[in-house]
Amino acid sequence: MVTALFVLSLSATASFAQTGASDGSRFGHGEDSLRCLKNISIYTEYVKTNNFKDAYTPWMSVFTEAPKAQVSTYTNGAKILRALIAGEKDAAKQKQYLGELMKVHDQRIQYMDVLNTYVKTPATKGSIIGMKAHDYFTMGGQDINEAYKLFKEAVDLEKENADYFVLQEFMDAASRKLKSDDSYKEQFIQDYLAASKYADAAFKAETKEKSKELLKVAKDNINAYFINSGAATCDNLQAIYGPQVEQNKTNLDYLKQVISVMQMLDCKEQEAYFAASEAAHAIEPTAETAVGCGYMYYKKGDMDKCIEYFDQAINLEQDPVKKADYAYKTATILYSKKQFSKAKQYALKSISLDGNNGKPYILIANMYASSPNWSDEPALNKCTYFAVIDKLQKAKSVDPSVAEEANKLIGTYAAHTPKDADLFFLGLKKGDSVTIGGWIDETTTIR
């Protein structure tokens, strides 16, 4: 009986295509609709048992003759064709099935508005193109430029709503395109920034734990494709952006983009970063542009100008955590120039803005250790290391992420603390307080 139904459905394909698809009916009319419903029933049962080979013919009849019958014509059709491609050894047959799979997605877009009226969660053009790109990329599509084109269209349409695997595979396809198209290098960076931004936004908005895990993996893979591409080097960014910055000195959006990329990849020693920061700062001063100018003057050796711009960055920034980070960066710059007292002021400012960051405490500890001598008594100078250890203990208590570094430094600096005998002649013992003089001006406890 099943065989007879197949023959019946195939014999009437041409005539039904002219009625069911053209006059707006969903299943056709009369005998046509009965045949359509029978084919739906037959191929659906085959799909349930993973018998995709036998599901193919009745499904194709429905797909061809009744394109507006139901959404599952397209979801099941994709499932059938993927299985047939995976199980087919003949290259020509695989190519045929892949072409039909692409047509499944194209036809679903064609009838999307009607099909969406049948379901609670409507499909979007971008989501369907994303699935088409995924199938082309994973089921044997040979043209990497075609894969990239499909992924880019999907991502541009869906943005943070794109499926996690579409964002991930978009960067995979982009990195492969880069290998054969050197002129694509700048656009590759823009594509990475977009994919990364959308994945971050999706991750933050997601509430389901499993979905968050998948997005986290996708984010990590997106970053990995970028890092391993070879484009993510400071020399490459300089080569790409150097000439472009000069041509876009009044294009604020472009300048901000350059600054963002080069900051993210820690390429703050390149002339393109300095030039973009200075040009953007002249148009619209922001914390980011001020930091860029600050690094430029640091490289030139003009510390007064450098600190002036970092002060601007701290004042312009609204986010307390970022403001704290700028204060910390200023402290590290001053520390590198052995301006310990001033460096400590900025480190304390960073702590006041973000008390959960242990790095400023470690920086202060290293400052103290770099300049321990404040007295004519060697034993008192060694007491400075108690203050050093205090800061390191505080660092790991507020920020577990720096605990390993803090513990290593504690082990190092503990060896420099004074012996009991040295303190005895000064009338000091364990448990006594001692104030470290000089610029440190810190009271600590002997132990």
C-alpha positions as CSV (number, residue, x, y, z in Angstrom):
1,M,0.0,0.0,0.0
2,V,2.9,2.3,0.9
3,T,4.5,1.7,-2.5
4,A,1.3,2.4,-4.2
5,L,0.9,5.7,-2.4
6,F,4.4,6.7,-3.5
7,V,3.6,6.0,-7.1
8,L,0.3,7.9,-6.8
9,S,2.0,10.9,-5.3
10,L,4.7,11.0,-7.9
11,S,2.3,10.7,-10.8
12,A,0.4,13.8,-9.8
13,T,3.4,16.0,-8.9
14,A,3.2,18.3,-11.9
15,S,-0.5,19.0,-11.8
16,F,-0.5,19.5,-8.0
17,A,2.3,22.0,-8.1
18,Q,0.2,24.2,-10.4
19,T,-2.8,24.1,-8.0
20,G,-1.5,23.8,-4.4
21,A,1.3,26.4,-4.8
22,S,-0.5,28.9,-7.0
23,D,-4.0,29.4,-5.7
24,G,-3.1,30.0,-2.0
25,S,-4.4,26.7,-0.6
26,R,-2.4,25.0,2.1
27,F,-2.8,21.3,1.3
28,G,-4.4,21.5,-2.2
29,H,-8.0,20.6,-3.1
30,G,-9.9,17.3,-3.3
31,E,-7.7,14.3,-4.1
32,D,-4.7,16.5,-4.1
33,S,-5.1,17.5,-0.5
34,L,-5.8,13.8,0.5
35,R,-2.6,12.8,-1.3
36,C,-0.6,15.6,0.4
37,L,-1.9,14.6,3.9
38,K,-1.0,10.9,3.2
39,N,2.5,11.8,2.2
40,I,2.9,14.0,5.3
41,S,1.8,11.1,7.4
42,I,4.1,8.6,5.7
43,Y,7.3,10.6,5.7
44,T,6.7,11.8,9.3
45,E,6.5,8.2,10.5
46,Y,9.7,7.4,8.7
47,V,11.5,10.4,10.2
48,K,10.4,9.3,13.7
49,T,12.3,6.0,13.2
50,N,15.3,7.7,11.5
51,N,14.4,6.0,8.2
52,F,15.4,9.0,6.2
53,K,16.0,7.1,2.9
54,D,12.3,6.0,2.7
55,A,11.1,9.4,4.0
56,Y,12.8,11.2,1.1
57,T,10.3,10.5,-1.7
58,P,7.0,11.3,0.1
59,W,8.6,14.4,1.7
60,M,9.8,15.7,-1.6
61,S,6.3,15.4,-3.0
62,V,5.0,17.6,-0.1
63,F,7.9,20.0,-0.4
64,T,7.4,20.4,-4.2
65,E,3.6,20.3,-4.4
66,A,2.5,22.0,-1.1
67,P,5.2,24.5,-0.1
68,K,2.8,26.2,2.4
69,A,1.5,23.0,4.1
70,Q,3.5,23.2,7.3
71,V,6.7,24.4,8.9
72,S,7.8,20.8,9.6
73,T,8.1,20.3,5.8
74,Y,11.2,22.4,6.1
75,T,12.6,21.3,9.5
76,N,12.1,17.6,8.7
77,G,13.3,18.1,5.1
78,A,16.6,19.6,6.4
79,K,16.9,16.6,8.8
80,I,16.3,14.1,6.0
81,L,18.7,15.7,3.6
82,R,21.5,16.1,6.2
83,A,21.2,12.4,6.9
84,L,21.2,11.5,3.2
85,I,24.3,13.6,2.6
86,A,26.1,12.1,5.5
87,G,25.3,8.6,4.4
88,E,26.0,9.1,0.7
89,K,29.4,8.0,-0.8
90,D,28.7,9.2,-4.4
91,A,30.0,12.8,-4.7
92,A,27.4,13.7,-7.5
93,K,24.6,12.5,-5.3
94,Q,25.9,14.4,-2.3
95,K,26.0,17.5,-4.4
96,Q,22.4,17.0,-5.5
97,Y,21.2,16.6,-1.9
98,L,23.2,19.7,-0.8
99,G,21.5,21.7,-3.6
100,E,18.1,20.5,-2.4
101,L,19.0,21.3,1.2
102,M,19.9,24.9,0.1
103,K,16.5,25.1,-1.7
104,V,14.7,24.0,1.5
105,H,16.0,27.2,3.2
106,D,15.4,29.4,0.2
107,Q,11.8,28.2,-0.1
108,R,11.1,28.6,3.6
109,I,12.1,32.2,3.3
110,Q,9.9,32.6,0.2
111,Y,6.8,31.3,2.2
112,M,8.0,32.5,5.6
113,D,5.1,35.0,6.3
114,V,2.5,32.3,5.7
115,L,4.4,29.6,7.5
116,N,4.9,31.9,10.5
117,T,1.1,32.1,11.0
118,Y,1.1,28.4,12.0
119,V,3.5,28.6,14.9
120,K,3.9,30.4,18.2
121,T,7.5,31.3,17.6
122,P,7.9,32.8,14.2
123,A,11.2,32.3,12.2
124,T,13.1,35.3,11.0
125,K,14.9,35.6,7.7
126,G,18.2,36.0,9.5
127,S,17.7,32.8,11.5
128,I,16.9,30.8,8.3
129,I,19.9,32.2,6.5
130,G,22.0,31.3,9.5
131,M,20.8,27.7,9.3
132,K,21.4,27.7,5.6
133,A,25.0,28.9,6.2
134,H,25.5,26.3,8.8
135,D,24.3,23.5,6.5
136,Y,26.3,24.8,3.6
137,F,29.5,25.0,5.8
138,T,29.1,21.7,7.5
139,M,27.5,19.5,4.9
140,G,30.0,19.8,2.0
141,G,29.8,23.3,0.6
142,Q,33.1,24.0,-1.2
143,D,33.1,27.8,-1.7
144,I,34.4,29.5,1.4
145,N,33.4,32.9,0.0
146,E,29.8,31.7,-0.3
147,A,29.8,30.3,3.2
148,Y,31.2,33.6,4.5
149,K,28.7,35.6,2.6
150,L,25.8,33.6,4.0
151,F,27.1,33.8,7.6
152,K,27.7,37.5,7.4
153,E,24.2,38.2,6.1
154,A,22.7,36.1,8.9
155,V,24.8,37.8,11.6
156,D,24.2,41.3,10.3
157,L,20.4,40.5,10.4
158,E,20.3,38.7,13.7
159,K,23.1,40.4,15.7
160,E,22.9,39.1,19.3
161,N,19.9,37.0,18.5
162,A,22.0,34.8,16.1
163,D,22.4,31.2,17.2
164,Y,25.6,30.5,19.1
165,F,26.9,28.1,16.5
166,V,26.3,30.6,13.7
167,L,28.4,33.2,15.5
168,Q,31.1,30.7,16.1
169,E,31.1,29.3,12.5
170,F,31.0,32.8,11.1
171,M,34.5,33.4,12.6
172,D,35.6,30.0,11.4
173,A,34.6,30.8,7.9
174,A,36.1,34.3,8.2
175,S,39.5,32.9,9.3
176,R,39.5,30.5,6.4
177,K,38.6,33.3,4.0
178,L,41.5,35.4,5.4
179,K,44.0,32.7,4.4
180,S,43.2,33.1,0.7
181,D,42.3,36.8,0.6
182,D,44.9,39.2,2.1
183,S,42.8,42.2,1.2
184,Y,40.1,41.0,3.6
185,K,42.3,41.6,6.7
186,E,40.8,44.8,7.9
187,Q,37.2,43.6,7.4
188,F,38.2,40.4,9.2
189,I,39.0,42.5,12.3
190,Q,35.6,44.3,12.0
191,D,33.8,40.9,11.6
192,Y,35.6,39.7,14.8
193,L,34.5,42.7,16.7
194,A,30.9,42.3,15.7
195,A,30.8,38.6,16.4
196,S,32.5,39.1,19.8
197,K,30.1,41.9,20.7
198,Y,27.0,39.9,19.8
199,A,28.2,36.8,21.6
200,D,28.9,38.9,24.7
201,A,25.5,40.5,24.6
202,A,23.8,37.2,24.1
203,F,25.7,35.7,27.0
204,K,24.7,38.5,29.3
205,A,21.0,38.3,28.3
206,E,20.8,34.5,28.5
207,T,19.1,33.0,31.7
208,K,19.2,29.3,30.9
209,E,22.4,27.7,32.3
210,K,22.9,25.2,29.4
211,S,22.5,28.0,26.8
212,K,25.0,30.1,28.8
213,E,27.5,27.3,28.7
214,L,27.1,27.0,24.9
215,L,27.5,30.7,24.5
216,K,30.6,30.7,26.7
217,V,32.2,28.0,24.5
218,A,31.2,30.0,21.4
219,K,32.8,33.2,22.8
220,D,36.0,31.3,23.6
221,N,36.1,29.8,20.1
222,I,35.5,33.2,18.5
223,N,38.5,34.6,20.3
224,A,40.6,31.6,19.5
225,Y,39.8,31.9,15.7
226,F,40.8,35.6,15.9
227,I,44.0,35.0,17.9
228,N,45.1,32.1,15.7
229,S,44.3,33.9,12.4
230,G,47.6,35.7,12.4
231,A,45.8,39.1,12.0
232,A,45.8,39.8,15.7
233,T,49.4,41.2,15.9
234,C,50.3,44.7,16.7
235,D,52.5,45.0,13.6
236,N,49.6,43.9,11.4
237,L,47.3,46.4,13.1
238,Q,49.9,49.1,12.5
239,A,50.2,48.2,8.9
240,I,46.4,48.2,8.4
241,Y,45.5,51.2,10.5
242,G,48.5,53.4,10.0
243,P,47.6,54.8,6.6
244,Q,43.9,54.6,7.3
245,V,44.0,56.8,10.4
246,E,45.7,59.6,8.5
247,Q,42.9,59.5,5.9
248,N,40.2,59.4,8.6
249,K,41.3,62.1,11.0
250,T,37.9,63.6,11.1
251,N,35.9,60.3,11.1
252,L,35.3,59.9,14.8
253,D,33.5,56.5,14.5
254,Y,36.5,55.1,12.6
255,L,39.0,56.5,15.0
256,K,37.1,55.0,18.0
257,Q,37.1,51.7,16.3
258,V,40.8,51.8,15.8
259,I,41.4,52.8,19.5
260,S,39.1,50.0,20.7
261,V,40.8,47.3,18.7
262,M,44.3,48.3,19.6
263,Q,43.4,48.7,23.3
264,M,41.8,45.3,23.3
265,L,44.9,43.6,21.8
266,D,47.2,45.7,24.0
267,C,48.8,47.4,21.0
268,K,49.3,50.7,22.8
269,E,52.9,51.2,21.6
270,Q,52.0,51.7,17.9
271,E,51.9,55.0,16.2
272,A,48.4,54.3,14.7
273,Y,47.0,54.0,18.3
274,F,48.6,57.3,19.3
275,A,47.5,59.1,16.1
276,A,43.9,57.8,16.4
277,S,43.7,58.8,20.0
278,E,45.0,62.3,19.5
279,A,42.8,62.9,16.5
280,A,39.7,61.5,18.3
281,H,40.5,63.5,21.5
282,A,40.6,66.7,19.5
283,I,37.1,66.0,18.2
284,E,35.4,64.5,21.2
285,P,37.5,64.0,24.4
286,T,36.8,60.7,26.1
287,A,38.5,58.6,28.7
288,E,39.7,56.2,26.0
289,T,41.2,58.9,23.8
290,A,42.8,60.5,26.8
291,V,44.5,57.2,27.8
292,G,45.8,56.9,24.2
293,C,47.3,60.4,24.4
294,G,48.7,59.6,27.8
295,Y,50.5,56.5,26.5
296,M,51.8,58.5,23.6
297,Y,53.5,61.1,25.8
298,Y,54.8,58.4,28.1
299,K,56.6,56.9,25.1
300,K,57.9,60.3,24.2
301,G,59.2,60.7,27.8
302,D,57.0,63.6,28.7
303,M,55.7,62.5,32.1
304,D,53.9,65.7,33.0
305,K,51.8,65.5,29.8
306,C,51.3,61.7,30.3
307,I,49.9,62.2,33.8
308,E,47.8,65.1,32.7
309,Y,46.0,63.0,30.1
310,F,45.6,60.1,32.5
311,D,44.0,62.5,35.0
312,Q,41.6,63.6,32.2
313,A,40.8,59.9,31.6
314,I,40.0,59.4,35.3
315,N,37.8,62.5,35.3
316,L,36.0,61.7,32.1
317,E,35.2,58.1,32.9
318,Q,31.8,57.4,34.5
319,D,32.3,53.7,35.3
320,P,33.9,53.4,38.8
321,V,35.7,50.2,37.9
322,K,37.2,51.6,34.7
323,K,38.0,54.8,36.6
324,A,39.8,52.7,39.1
325,D,41.7,50.9,36.4
326,Y,42.9,54.2,34.9
327,A,44.1,55.3,38.4
328,Y,45.9,51.9,38.7
329,K,47.6,52.3,35.3
330,T,48.7,55.8,36.3
331,A,50.2,54.4,39.5
332,T,52.1,51.7,37.5
333,I,53.5,54.4,35.1
334,L,54.7,56.5,38.0
335,Y,56.2,53.4,39.8
336,S,58.2,52.6,36.6
337,K,59.7,56.1,36.9
338,K,60.4,55.5,40.7
339,Q,58.0,58.3,41.7
340,F,56.8,56.1,44.6
341,S,55.0,58.7,46.7
342,K,52.9,59.9,43.8
343,A,52.4,56.4,42.6
344,K,51.0,55.4,46.0
345,Q,48.5,58.2,45.8
346,Y,47.0,56.9,42.6
347,A,47.1,53.3,43.8
348,L,45.1,54.4,46.9
349,K,42.7,56.3,44.6
350,S,42.2,53.1,42.6
351,I,41.4,51.2,45.8
352,S,38.9,53.8,46.9
353,L,37.1,53.4,43.6
354,D,37.2,49.6,43.4
355,G,37.9,47.8,46.7
356,N,37.7,44.4,45.1
357,N,40.8,44.6,43.0
358,G,44.0,43.3,44.6
359,K,46.4,44.6,42.1
360,P,46.8,48.1,43.6
361,Y,47.7,46.5,46.9
362,I,50.4,44.4,45.3
363,L,51.7,47.5,43.5
364,I,52.0,49.3,46.8
365,A,53.7,46.3,48.4
366,N,56.3,46.3,45.6
367,M,56.8,50.0,46.0
368,Y,57.6,49.6,49.7
369,A,59.9,46.7,48.9
370,S,61.7,48.8,46.3
371,S,62.4,51.6,48.8
372,P,62.6,50.1,52.3
373,N,65.3,52.3,53.8
374,W,63.9,55.2,55.9
375,S,66.0,55.0,59.1
376,D,69.7,54.8,60.1
377,E,68.9,51.6,61.9
378,P,69.1,48.6,59.5
379,A,66.7,46.6,61.7
380,L,64.0,49.3,61.4
381,N,64.5,49.4,57.7
382,K,63.8,45.7,57.6
383,C,60.5,46.3,59.4
384,T,59.3,47.8,56.2
385,Y,58.8,44.3,54.9
386,F,56.1,43.8,57.6
387,A,54.2,46.6,55.9
388,V,54.9,44.9,52.5
389,I,53.4,41.7,53.8
390,D,50.4,43.6,55.2
391,K,49.6,44.9,51.7
392,L,50.0,41.5,50.2
393,Q,47.7,39.8,52.7
394,K,45.1,42.5,52.0
395,A,45.4,42.0,48.3
396,K,44.5,38.3,48.5
397,S,41.8,38.9,51.0
398,V,39.9,41.2,48.7
399,D,40.7,39.6,45.4
400,P,41.2,35.7,45.3
401,S,42.4,36.0,41.7
402,V,45.7,37.5,42.9
403,A,46.2,35.0,45.8
404,E,48.9,32.9,44.0
405,E,51.0,36.0,43.1
406,A,50.6,37.5,46.6
407,N,51.6,34.2,48.3
408,K,54.8,34.0,46.1
409,L,55.7,37.5,47.0
410,I,55.0,36.9,50.7
411,G,57.4,34.0,50.6
412,T,60.1,36.2,49.0
413,Y,59.7,39.2,51.2
414,A,59.3,37.3,54.5
415,A,63.0,36.4,54.2
416,H,63.9,40.1,54.5
417,T,62.1,40.8,57.8
418,P,64.4,41.4,60.9
419,K,65.6,38.8,63.3
420,D,64.3,38.9,67.0
421,A,67.9,39.6,68.2
422,D,68.1,42.6,65.9
423,L,64.9,44.0,67.4
424,F,65.8,43.2,71.0
425,F,68.6,45.8,71.1
426,L,66.0,48.4,69.9
427,G,63.6,47.4,72.7
428,L,61.2,45.9,70.2
429,K,59.5,42.5,70.2
430,K,56.8,40.5,68.4
431,G,53.4,42.2,68.8
432,D,54.8,45.7,69.0
433,S,53.7,48.4,66.6
434,V,56.3,50.3,64.5
435,T,55.7,53.2,62.2
436,I,57.6,53.1,59.0
437,G,58.7,56.6,58.2
438,G,59.5,58.5,55.1
439,W,57.1,58.6,52.2
440,I,55.7,55.2,53.3
441,D,54.2,56.6,56.6
442,E,52.6,53.2,57.5
443,T,52.2,51.6,60.9
444,T,52.7,47.9,61.0
445,T,53.0,45.1,63.6
446,I,56.2,43.1,64.3
447,R,55.7,39.3,64.0
